[in-house]
Amino acid sequence: MDTQTLTPAIWLRALDDPALRDLPFKIETNAYDQLVLSPHKPRHTFAQKRLTELLDARVEGEGVAYAELAVETSEGIKVPDVVWI
């Protein structure tokens, strides 16, 4: 399956845009294919790291915790703070 056929063009352009690479923002899209930028503070990043550590240490079975993994939804591309896969 070609992921580029499923992924909105606006998201692919954002991934390729050098001006968006080092922003201190979470970048998502909404249901209208608009980019949504959400700034966060350093304490947010510290909390994400702690949550991923706790998930990795305490959840039994196969899987890994990740911070800010892009997920395609019916409402656009969302970037949850922490996910378990």
C-alpha positions as YAML, in Angstrom:
chain: A
units: angstrom
residues:
- id: 1
  name: MET
  ca: [0.00, 0.00, 0.00]
- id: 2
  name: ASP
  ca: [1.39, 3.42, -0.97]
- id: 3
  name: THR
  ca: [1.09, 5.71, 2.05]
- id: 4
  name: GLN
  ca: [1.35, 8.80, -0.13]
- id: 5
  name: THR
  ca: [-2.02, 7.98, -1.71]
- id: 6
  name: LEU
  ca: [-3.61, 7.95, 1.77]
- id: 7
  name: THR
  ca: [-1.80, 10.92, 3.28]
- id: 8
  name: PRO
  ca: [-3.16, 14.42, 2.63]
- id: 9
  name: ALA
  ca: [-1.00, 16.50, 0.31]
- id: 10
  name: ILE
  ca: [-0.76, 19.30, 2.89]
- id: 11
  name: TRP
  ca: [0.92, 16.88, 5.33]
- id: 12
  name: LEU
  ca: [3.43, 15.69, 2.73]
- id: 13
  name: ARG
  ca: [4.28, 19.32, 1.87]
- id: 14
  name: ALA
  ca: [4.74, 20.11, 5.57]
- id: 15
  name: LEU
  ca: [7.12, 17.16, 5.98]
- id: 16
  name: ASP
  ca: [9.21, 18.37, 3.05]
- id: 17
  name: ASP
  ca: [9.23, 22.08, 4.03]
- id: 18
  name: PRO
  ca: [12.66, 23.00, 5.49]
- id: 19
  name: ALA
  ca: [11.12, 26.00, 7.28]
- id: 20
  name: LEU
  ca: [8.96, 23.66, 9.40]
- id: 21
  name: ARG
  ca: [11.66, 21.16, 10.41]
- id: 22
  name: ASP
  ca: [13.01, 22.74, 13.59]
- id: 23
  name: LEU
  ca: [9.98, 24.54, 14.97]
- id: 24
  name: PRO
  ca: [9.22, 24.15, 18.69]
- id: 25
  name: PHE
  ca: [5.65, 23.24, 17.73]
- id: 26
  name: LYS
  ca: [3.63, 20.12, 17.25]
- id: 27
  name: ILE
  ca: [2.32, 20.15, 13.66]
- id: 28
  name: GLU
  ca: [-1.01, 18.51, 12.85]
- id: 29
  name: THR
  ca: [-3.74, 18.93, 10.24]
- id: 30
  name: ASN
  ca: [-7.45, 19.36, 10.81]
- id: 31
  name: ALA
  ca: [-10.47, 18.03, 8.91]
- id: 32
  name: TYR
  ca: [-10.13, 20.96, 6.45]
- id: 33
  name: ASP
  ca: [-6.53, 20.03, 5.48]
- id: 34
  name: GLN
  ca: [-5.16, 23.08, 7.29]
- id: 35
  name: LEU
  ca: [-1.95, 22.96, 9.29]
- id: 36
  name: VAL
  ca: [-2.39, 23.38, 13.03]
- id: 37
  name: LEU
  ca: [0.67, 24.40, 15.08]
- id: 38
  name: SER
  ca: [0.61, 23.77, 18.82]
- id: 39
  name: PRO
  ca: [3.51, 25.11, 20.90]
- id: 40
  name: HIS
  ca: [4.52, 23.30, 24.05]
- id: 41
  name: LYS
  ca: [6.83, 24.03, 26.96]
- id: 42
  name: PRO
  ca: [9.87, 21.97, 28.05]
- id: 43
  name: ARG
  ca: [7.92, 20.49, 30.98]
- id: 44
  name: HIS
  ca: [5.58, 18.94, 28.39]
- id: 45
  name: THR
  ca: [8.55, 17.11, 26.84]
- id: 46
  name: PHE
  ca: [9.72, 15.94, 30.27]
- id: 47
  name: ALA
  ca: [6.25, 14.54, 30.99]
- id: 48
  name: GLN
  ca: [6.19, 12.73, 27.63]
- id: 49
  name: LYS
  ca: [9.53, 11.09, 28.37]
- id: 50
  name: ARG
  ca: [8.36, 9.98, 31.81]
- id: 51
  name: LEU
  ca: [5.11, 8.56, 30.37]
- id: 52
  name: THR
  ca: [6.96, 6.59, 27.68]
- id: 53
  name: GLU
  ca: [9.33, 5.20, 30.34]
- id: 54
  name: LEU
  ca: [6.40, 4.17, 32.55]
- id: 55
  name: LEU
  ca: [4.57, 2.50, 29.67]
- id: 56
  name: ASP
  ca: [7.68, 0.61, 28.56]
- id: 57
  name: ALA
  ca: [8.34, -0.53, 32.14]
- id: 58
  name: ARG
  ca: [4.81, -1.48, 33.20]
- id: 59
  name: VAL
  ca: [2.80, -2.61, 30.18]
- id: 60
  name: GLU
  ca: [3.10, -6.35, 29.67]
- id: 61
  name: GLY
  ca: [3.33, -7.94, 26.27]
- id: 62
  name: GLU
  ca: [4.65, -6.81, 22.94]
- id: 63
  name: GLY
  ca: [4.82, -3.11, 22.25]
- id: 64
  name: VAL
  ca: [6.78, 0.11, 22.51]
- id: 65
  name: ALA
  ca: [5.86, 3.60, 23.70]
- id: 66
  name: TYR
  ca: [6.53, 6.55, 21.40]
- id: 67
  name: ALA
  ca: [6.21, 10.30, 21.84]
- id: 68
  name: GLU
  ca: [4.55, 12.40, 19.13]
- id: 69
  name: LEU
  ca: [3.98, 9.79, 16.45]
- id: 70
  name: ALA
  ca: [1.85, 11.12, 13.58]
- id: 71
  name: VAL
  ca: [-1.45, 9.25, 13.16]
- id: 72
  name: GLU
  ca: [-3.81, 9.69, 10.21]
- id: 73
  name: THR
  ca: [-7.45, 10.02, 11.35]
- id: 74
  name: SER
  ca: [-10.72, 10.99, 9.71]
- id: 75
  name: GLU
  ca: [-10.18, 14.46, 11.23]
- id: 76
  name: GLY
  ca: [-6.68, 14.92, 9.78]
- id: 77
  name: ILE
  ca: [-3.18, 14.06, 10.93]
- id: 78
  name: LYS
  ca: [-2.98, 14.05, 14.73]
- id: 79
  name: VAL
  ca: [0.13, 13.79, 16.87]
- id: 80
  name: PRO
  ca: [-0.73, 12.27, 20.27]
- id: 81
  name: ASP
  ca: [1.62, 13.17, 23.11]
- id: 82
  name: VAL
  ca: [2.37, 9.48, 23.80]
- id: 83
  name: VAL
  ca: [1.24, 6.28, 22.05]
- id: 84
  name: TRP
  ca: [1.70, 2.57, 22.70]
- id: 85
  name: ILE
  ca: [2.24, 0.40, 19.63]
...
